[in-house]
Amino acid sequence: MAAAVRKLSESGVLDGGGGGGGGGVGKGAACPTDGGGTINRTSSTRSSLRKVLPSVPDLDQQLSMASKMIDRRTSTPKGNHAYSPHFFEYTLLAEYNLLQSERVQGVYVVPSAKSPLVWFGVIFIRQGDYQEGIFRFTLHIPENFPDGPVPKVIFETQVFHPLVSPDDGEMDVGRGFSYKWRRNINHIYHLLLYMRRAFHKIETTKPLNPEAAVLYESDLELFQRRVRWCVSHSIEVQFDPPAAHPHDPHAIVFSPYQPAMHDHIREQLKTPRAVESSKEEGSGAPVAGLSWVKQDTLQIFSQQQSSS
């Protein structure tokens, strides 16, 4: 075999140029072998194998990609999760990014440091019978989300409400979604919007707390007295450590107001920031910049972004 190849090379048959002799073989031609077969040489180049990396997407593109990731089927017909844990956590992170973009007023949530399936939250009621209430809750997300059941909302603070169970504090948020979580349609911020709405528009059909439902229908004054008690109680216990997850560093806790520490910060927040006049007359664009808080202190630093 080596001798045959050497003879072919000397005669110019294996010369890739093909211009030295009449028997030369150029690129893409076939060369004979000892076994009667041929050796094919393709004309593909390295440039055809190179891949161009896309640019880093901006915030709008990231939210669009997040929505597509959430809307994609993530479980097999049997219900077992088809994504790896990393992709599943990305799906939850995408939900959290969508929640931040929606900015549900009066509701604040943060994922647990120990489990992405547990989110801690608090809702501040600003009007209605439950006005001034500060109710902490925990959001439990099913393992096969978003193809599983509706996530659960369990209140840590005692809430006297027809849709809140007096035994374990769970709110019946599933009724707002017909007890079926619809992929491509429902998102977690929808659930929080329904939870907030339940404190302003009281539903009494099929209640988890029959006593609250009966009082709301038959004795509104007594119902409101019971509600005011649970509102006052939520204010009294707002500084207590969280009972459900006391050792989770992401659990929501409140500290009492300290004038010596917080007064100057409150004044800075209340003072309007001076806005420089824009070069273009009539433009009310705010001045962009950076703000942060010094580590282990409450001192605020700001740095105006230099205009190029």
Backbone torsions as a table, in degrees:
resi	resn	phi	psi	omega
1	MET	NA	-43.6	179.7
2	ALA	-64.1	-39.4	179.7
3	ALA	-65.3	-40.0	-179.5
4	ALA	-65.7	-40.9	178.8
5	VAL	-65.4	-38.7	179.9
6	ARG	-64.1	-42.6	178.4
7	LYS	-62.7	-41.9	179.1
8	LEU	-64.2	-37.6	179.5
9	SER	-66.8	-40.9	-179.9
10	GLU	-66.9	-32.7	-178.6
11	SER	-81.9	-6.3	178.3
12	GLY	89.6	5.0	-178.5
13	VAL	-67.5	-36.4	-178.3
14	LEU	-90.7	5.6	178.9
15	ASP	-70.3	121.9	-176.8
16	GLY	-65.8	-21.8	-176.4
17	GLY	-71.5	-38.5	176.8
18	GLY	74.2	2.5	-176.5
19	GLY	-106.0	-4.9	-176.4
20	GLY	-75.9	-33.6	-176.3
21	GLY	-148.2	165.2	-178.0
22	GLY	-66.6	-23.8	-178.4
23	GLY	-93.7	9.4	-177.9
24	GLY	-66.3	149.4	-179.9
25	VAL	-115.5	121.1	179.3
26	GLY	-86.0	-174.0	-179.7
27	LYS	-66.6	139.1	179.8
28	GLY	90.5	-7.7	178.8
29	ALA	-87.9	169.8	-177.3
30	ALA	-107.8	138.9	178.6
31	CYS	-111.1	136.6	180.0
32	PRO	-71.7	152.7	177.4
33	THR	-124.8	172.4	179.9
34	ASP	-62.1	-32.3	-175.9
35	GLY	-83.8	5.1	178.8
36	GLY	90.6	-6.0	-179.3
37	GLY	-87.5	-166.8	-179.8
38	THR	-133.1	155.5	175.4
39	ILE	-108.3	117.7	-178.2
40	ASN	-96.2	134.2	177.1
41	ARG	-115.3	115.4	-177.7
42	THR	-82.3	163.9	-176.9
43	SER	-105.3	20.4	179.4
44	SER	-70.5	146.6	-178.9
45	THR	-117.1	163.9	-179.6
46	ARG	-64.0	-30.6	-177.4
47	SER	-63.1	-29.9	179.7
48	SER	-73.1	-15.7	-178.9
49	LEU	-95.9	-10.2	-178.4
50	ARG	-76.3	147.1	178.9
51	LYS	-118.5	139.1	179.3
52	VAL	-96.6	122.7	-179.6
53	LEU	-75.5	136.4	179.9
54	PRO	-72.4	160.5	177.5
55	SER	-72.7	161.5	179.9
56	VAL	-68.0	125.5	-177.1
57	PRO	-69.6	150.1	176.5
58	ASP	-80.7	-177.2	-174.5
59	LEU	-62.1	-42.7	-179.9
60	ASP	-62.9	-40.1	178.7
61	GLN	-67.1	-37.1	178.1
62	GLN	-63.8	-42.2	178.6
63	LEU	-65.2	-38.1	177.5
64	SER	-64.3	-42.9	177.9
65	MET	-65.2	-36.8	179.2
66	ALA	-63.6	-41.8	178.9
67	SER	-62.4	-40.9	179.6
68	LYS	-65.7	-37.7	178.8
69	MET	-65.1	-40.3	-179.9
70	ILE	-66.9	-40.2	-174.4
71	ASP	-76.8	-10.9	-179.0
72	ARG	-77.8	145.1	179.6
73	ARG	-64.0	130.6	-174.5
74	THR	-120.5	13.5	178.2
75	SER	-143.8	158.3	178.1
76	THR	-79.6	167.2	178.5
77	PRO	-56.8	-25.0	179.8
78	LYS	-83.9	-6.3	177.4
79	GLY	98.2	-5.9	179.0
80	ASN	-76.0	141.0	-175.9
81	HIS	-69.9	131.3	-176.8
82	ALA	-95.3	-18.3	178.4
83	TYR	-83.5	154.5	171.0
84	SER	-72.4	163.1	-179.8
85	PRO	-56.1	-32.1	-178.9
86	HIS	-67.4	-42.7	178.4
87	PHE	-68.5	-33.8	178.7
88	PHE	-65.6	-42.9	178.1
89	GLU	-66.1	-33.0	176.4
90	TYR	-65.2	-37.3	177.4
91	THR	-61.2	-43.0	178.4
92	LEU	-67.3	-38.4	177.7
93	LEU	-64.4	-37.3	176.7
94	ALA	-63.8	-38.9	175.8
95	GLU	-61.8	-41.6	-179.3
96	TYR	-66.1	-38.1	177.4
97	ASN	-64.6	-39.9	176.3
98	LEU	-64.0	-38.8	178.3
99	LEU	-62.8	-41.7	178.7
100	GLN	-65.3	-36.2	179.3
101	SER	-70.3	-27.9	-179.9
102	GLU	-80.3	-30.0	177.0
103	ARG	54.4	68.2	178.3
104	VAL	-69.7	110.6	-173.1
105	GLN	-65.6	135.7	177.0
106	GLY	84.2	-4.5	-178.4
107	VAL	-122.0	130.0	-179.5
108	TYR	-130.4	131.4	-179.8
109	VAL	-134.9	153.9	176.3
110	VAL	-148.5	134.3	179.2
111	PRO	-65.7	149.7	177.6
112	SER	-65.6	150.6	176.8
113	ALA	-77.5	-14.5	-174.5
114	LYS	-107.3	-22.2	-178.6
115	SER	-149.5	127.2	176.9
116	PRO	-70.4	-10.8	-179.4
117	LEU	-87.7	-3.1	-179.4
118	VAL	-121.3	124.5	176.5
119	TRP	-120.6	136.8	177.1
120	PHE	-95.7	142.4	-177.6
121	GLY	-147.0	165.3	174.1
122	VAL	-146.5	141.9	178.1
123	ILE	-122.4	131.5	176.5
124	PHE	-104.6	117.0	-179.6
125	ILE	-86.3	125.5	-172.4
126	ARG	-107.7	-8.2	178.7
127	GLN	-159.7	165.9	179.2
128	GLY	90.3	-168.6	-177.9
129	ASP	-62.4	-29.6	-176.5
130	TYR	-97.8	18.7	-177.7
131	GLN	-56.9	138.6	-178.5
132	GLU	77.7	3.1	177.0
133	GLY	-71.4	141.6	177.7
134	ILE	-124.0	96.6	-171.8
135	PHE	-112.4	115.8	176.1
136	ARG	-86.6	145.2	-178.1
137	PHE	-146.4	167.5	176.0
138	THR	-124.4	132.5	178.7
139	LEU	-101.7	119.8	-179.6
140	HIS	-106.1	120.6	-177.5
141	ILE	-101.9	132.2	-179.6
142	PRO	-66.1	155.4	-176.1
143	GLU	-68.0	-26.5	-179.9
144	ASN	-100.4	25.6	176.2
145	PHE	-59.9	140.4	4.7
146	PRO	-96.1	20.8	-179.1
147	ASP	-100.6	5.8	-177.6
148	GLY	-100.8	-156.1	179.9
149	PRO	-75.1	178.9	179.4
150	VAL	-69.8	134.4	175.8
151	PRO	-57.1	154.7	-177.0
152	LYS	-101.3	145.0	174.5
153	VAL	-117.7	118.5	-178.8
154	ILE	-121.4	120.5	-178.5
155	PHE	-83.0	134.2	174.5
156	GLU	-83.4	-37.9	176.9
157	THR	-79.9	142.0	-179.7
158	GLN	-66.9	127.5	-177.4
159	VAL	-128.0	122.0	176.5
160	PHE	-91.0	99.7	-173.6
161	HIS	-152.5	142.4	-179.3
162	PRO	-58.5	-29.7	-176.6
163	LEU	-95.4	3.1	-178.8
164	VAL	-110.9	124.2	-178.8
165	SER	-68.3	130.0	177.0
166	PRO	-72.5	-11.7	-177.4
167	ASP	-84.7	-52.0	-175.9
168	ASP	-121.6	0.4	176.6
169	GLY	79.1	9.7	-179.3
170	GLU	-77.7	133.9	175.9
171	MET	-94.0	140.3	-179.8
172	ASP	-82.4	76.2	178.0
173	VAL	-83.7	-12.8	-179.0
174	GLY	-63.4	-28.1	-178.1
175	ARG	-65.5	-26.1	177.9
176	GLY	-70.8	-11.4	-178.9
177	PHE	-126.7	20.9	-178.4
178	SER	56.0	30.7	177.4
179	TYR	57.8	28.4	177.9
180	LYS	-146.0	119.8	179.8
181	TRP	-81.4	120.9	-175.6
182	ARG	-101.1	113.4	176.7
183	ARG	-63.6	146.4	-177.3
184	ASN	80.4	-13.3	-175.6
185	ILE	-119.8	-50.8	-175.4
186	ASN	-92.8	142.4	175.3
187	HIS	-135.6	165.3	-174.0
188	ILE	-64.3	-32.8	179.4
189	TYR	-67.3	-26.5	172.9
190	HIS	-62.8	-41.8	-179.7
191	LEU	-63.7	-41.9	179.2
192	LEU	-67.5	-35.2	175.9
193	LEU	-63.9	-40.5	178.2
194	TYR	-67.0	-40.4	177.9
195	MET	-59.5	-45.0	179.2
196	ARG	-65.0	-39.7	179.6
197	ARG	-63.7	-31.7	-177.1
198	ALA	-64.1	-22.4	178.8
199	PHE	-82.7	-12.8	-179.8
200	HIS	-107.7	-32.4	176.8
201	LYS	-117.8	99.8	-173.2
202	ILE	-76.9	128.1	175.3
203	GLU	-108.5	135.8	-175.6
204	THR	-118.7	-2.1	179.4
205	THR	-77.0	134.5	179.9
206	LYS	48.3	60.9	-174.2
207	PRO	-78.8	155.8	170.0
208	LEU	-86.2	-19.1	175.3
209	ASN	-123.0	88.2	-176.6
210	PRO	-59.2	-34.8	-179.3
211	GLU	-61.3	-45.1	179.4
212	ALA	-64.2	-38.2	179.8
213	ALA	-65.7	-42.8	-179.6
214	VAL	-65.6	-43.3	179.4
215	LEU	-64.7	-37.7	179.3
216	TYR	-65.0	-35.0	-179.0
217	GLU	-82.4	-34.6	-171.2
218	SER	-109.5	-30.1	-176.5
219	ASP	-141.1	80.9	-175.6
220	LEU	-63.7	-35.4	-179.4
221	GLU	-64.3	-44.9	177.8
222	LEU	-66.6	-37.6	176.9
223	PHE	-59.7	-44.8	-179.3
224	GLN	-66.5	-34.1	176.4
225	ARG	-64.8	-41.2	177.9
226	ARG	-65.5	-38.2	178.8
227	VAL	-66.0	-43.0	179.9
228	ARG	-62.8	-32.9	178.4
229	TRP	-65.5	-44.4	-178.3
230	CYS	-70.2	-28.9	174.7
231	VAL	-66.9	-46.7	178.2
232	SER	-62.1	-38.1	179.1
233	HIS	-66.1	-38.0	179.4
234	SER	-65.0	-32.1	177.8
235	ILE	-73.6	-36.6	-179.1
236	GLU	-67.1	-35.5	-174.9
237	VAL	-100.2	11.9	-175.1
238	GLN	-64.3	-25.7	-178.8
239	PHE	-92.8	-1.4	177.9
240	ASP	-70.8	147.2	176.7
241	PRO	-65.5	150.7	-179.6
242	PRO	-62.7	131.1	-176.6
243	ALA	-81.2	-32.5	-175.0
244	ALA	-72.0	-43.7	-176.9
245	HIS	-135.7	71.7	-173.5
246	PRO	-68.8	-22.2	-174.9
247	HIS	-103.6	5.1	178.1
248	ASP	-83.8	123.4	-177.6
249	PRO	-66.0	-16.1	179.7
250	HIS	-94.9	-0.9	179.0
251	ALA	-63.5	140.5	-175.9
252	ILE	-78.2	123.3	178.3
253	VAL	-130.9	154.0	178.2
254	PHE	-121.1	147.4	176.8
255	SER	-120.3	147.9	-178.8
256	PRO	-61.9	153.1	178.9
257	TYR	-72.1	128.3	178.1
258	GLN	-116.5	109.8	-175.4
259	PRO	-55.6	-42.3	-177.6
260	ALA	-63.2	-28.3	-176.8
261	MET	-95.9	-34.8	-169.2
262	HIS	-105.7	-17.7	-175.0
263	ASP	-59.5	-47.4	-176.1
264	HIS	-68.0	-30.3	177.1
265	ILE	-70.4	-39.9	178.6
266	ARG	-63.3	-39.0	178.6
267	GLU	-65.7	-38.9	177.7
268	GLN	-64.3	-38.4	179.3
269	LEU	-69.7	-31.8	-179.1
270	LYS	-80.3	-23.1	-177.5
271	THR	-79.7	123.7	179.0
272	PRO	-64.2	142.5	178.0
273	ARG	-79.4	134.2	179.6
274	ALA	-66.8	128.7	-179.9
275	VAL	-107.2	123.9	179.7
276	GLU	-70.2	146.3	178.0
277	SER	-65.8	133.4	-177.8
278	SER	-73.1	150.5	177.8
279	LYS	-62.8	-34.9	178.3
280	GLU	-89.7	116.6	-177.0
281	GLU	-62.7	135.7	179.8
282	GLY	90.7	-5.1	179.6
283	SER	-88.7	124.3	-179.9
284	GLY	-103.0	30.0	-177.8
285	ALA	-68.0	131.9	179.5
286	PRO	-70.3	158.6	178.9
287	VAL	-80.5	125.8	179.9
288	ALA	-82.5	149.8	179.6
289	GLY	-171.6	-170.4	-178.5
290	LEU	-121.9	143.6	176.5
291	SER	-139.2	143.7	177.6
292	TRP	-158.9	169.7	-179.9
293	VAL	-115.8	132.5	-179.2
294	LYS	-61.8	138.3	-176.4
295	GLN	-59.7	137.1	178.8
296	ASP	65.6	14.5	176.1
297	THR	-138.0	178.6	174.3
298	LEU	-113.9	19.3	-179.5
299	GLN	-77.7	128.1	-176.3
300	ILE	-94.7	133.6	175.7
301	PHE	-117.9	145.3	177.0
302	SER	-138.5	146.8	177.8
303	GLN	-139.5	118.3	-179.3
304	GLN	-72.8	137.0	-179.5
305	GLN	-72.6	128.0	-179.4
306	SER	-70.8	134.5	-179.9
307	SER	-85.2	131.0	-178.6
308	SER	-92.9	NA	NA
